[in-house]
């Protein structure tokens, strides 16, 4: 297990979010969504494009973005994509600051 992760159905716009989904081939994918301010920094630093990635890669990349931008990391989207060996998805209550 990697860690426990906070899941929210409707994340805040200032959060770094990995949105879970199944692609057309049945692969587990994640789409990273970041606030505009962080997006501008990503372009300046010439970091990889934020197109959909395999979930574990999306989570790893999003963790770095959240840490560097001092923002919360949230998981959203289709919970059936998540594999338990990656960690526990904990439903984050509104106003949760962890």
Wavefront OBJ file of the C-alpha trace (Angstrom):
o trace
v 0.000 0.000 0.000
v 1.279 3.446 -0.923
v -0.820 5.630 1.401
v -4.305 6.794 2.299
v -5.809 9.256 -0.155
v -8.668 11.739 0.213
v -11.566 11.213 -2.182
v -14.056 13.969 -2.984
v -16.826 13.921 -5.558
v -16.546 17.690 -6.129
v -13.032 18.931 -5.322
v -12.207 22.566 -4.648
v -10.758 24.532 -7.584
v -7.550 25.203 -5.634
v -6.831 21.475 -5.136
v -4.587 19.275 -7.248
v -6.936 16.512 -8.396
v -6.560 13.132 -10.040
v -9.837 12.304 -11.770
v -10.202 8.533 -12.162
v -11.764 6.998 -15.274
v -11.727 3.910 -17.485
v -10.480 4.490 -21.021
v -12.013 2.862 -24.118
v -9.643 -0.121 -23.795
v -10.669 -0.781 -20.178
v -7.448 0.666 -18.742
v -7.411 2.462 -15.379
v -6.543 6.087 -16.096
v -6.163 9.378 -14.243
v -6.534 12.925 -15.497
v -4.663 15.535 -13.437
v -6.466 18.815 -12.863
v -4.592 21.715 -11.348
v -5.420 25.339 -10.489
v -4.548 27.952 -13.116
v -1.723 29.372 -10.990
v -0.047 25.954 -10.822
v -0.739 25.325 -14.519
v 1.220 28.476 -15.405
v 4.172 27.232 -13.342
v 4.057 23.860 -15.108
v 4.321 25.563 -18.506
v 7.203 27.746 -17.337
v 9.087 24.748 -15.934
v 8.402 22.716 -19.086
v 7.108 19.748 -17.115
v 5.316 16.928 -18.966
v 1.877 17.670 -20.412
v -1.050 16.785 -18.146
v -2.798 14.430 -20.563
v -4.398 11.289 -19.113
v -1.914 8.851 -17.615
v -2.141 5.395 -16.063
v -3.552 5.961 -12.566
v -0.401 5.191 -10.603
v 1.628 7.596 -12.780
v -1.035 10.304 -12.499
v -1.091 9.967 -8.690
v 2.706 10.094 -8.442
v 2.948 13.175 -10.662
v 0.034 14.872 -8.873
v 1.698 14.239 -5.490
v 4.780 16.128 -6.672
v 2.659 18.998 -8.046
v 0.631 19.224 -4.826
v 3.739 19.203 -2.637
v 5.604 21.780 -4.712
v 2.602 24.091 -4.922
v 1.618 23.530 -1.262
v -1.901 22.426 -2.236
v -4.084 19.513 -1.220
v -4.105 16.363 -3.330
v -7.575 14.957 -3.952
v -8.812 11.904 -5.823
v -12.116 12.212 -7.699
v -14.048 10.453 -10.439
v -14.927 6.768 -10.790
v -14.001 4.993 -7.541
v -14.167 1.575 -9.246
v -10.896 2.453 -11.019
v -8.990 2.533 -7.710
v -7.101 -0.606 -6.646
v -6.953 -1.259 -2.905
v -3.234 -2.126 -2.991
v -2.527 1.518 -3.873
v -4.036 2.660 -0.577
v -7.349 3.518 0.986
v -9.654 6.132 -0.491
v -11.044 8.098 2.431
v -14.106 10.248 1.807
v -12.997 13.749 2.717
v -15.674 15.779 4.507
v -16.370 19.298 3.301
v -13.884 21.712 4.785
v -11.271 18.979 5.318
v -7.839 20.627 5.264
v -5.628 17.521 5.350
l 1 2 3 4 5 6 7 8 9 10 11 12 13 14 15 16 17 18 19 20 21 22 23 24 25 26 27 28 29 30 31 32 33 34 35 36 37 38 39 40 41 42 43 44 45 46 47 48 49 50 51 52 53 54 55 56 57 58 59 60 61 62 63 64 65 66 67 68 69 70 71 72 73 74 75 76 77 78 79 80 81 82 83 84 85 86 87 88 89 90 91 92 93 94 95 96 97 98
